[in-house]
Amino acid sequence: RTAEDLKVRYEDAKGKLEEQANQIFKLSSDKDRQNEELGCLNEANQKLESEMKCLHQELEETKLKEKKLSDEVHERMNEIEQWETQ
């Protein structure tokens, strides 16, 4: 009867080990998939950051052009006012 108990315990332990091995395999596969997804997300993030940097630079250039044009308009308006007062 002791041998039978040991056999039952052995089979139970063997089943648990197989179950744990399956869980480890699944977790490992999930980790690999998540790492791949993370790599793709990092690449997309870098592209977006680069695009945002370009857009920010464009915005700064546009602001400078706008200020230059605004200053030019004010200068021309001052010239017109001077002509009108003469």
C-alpha angles and dihedrals in degrees: 000000000000090000089052091051090049091049091051091048091047093051090046092050091045090052091049091049091051090049091050091048089053091049091049091050091049093047090048091051091048090050092051091049092048091049090052091048090048090053090053091047091049090051091049090047091053091050091050092048090050091049091047090051090052092048091049090052090049090050092052091049091049091050090052091049090047092051091047091051091045091051089048091051091051090048091051091047090052089051090051091049090051091051091048093052094051 
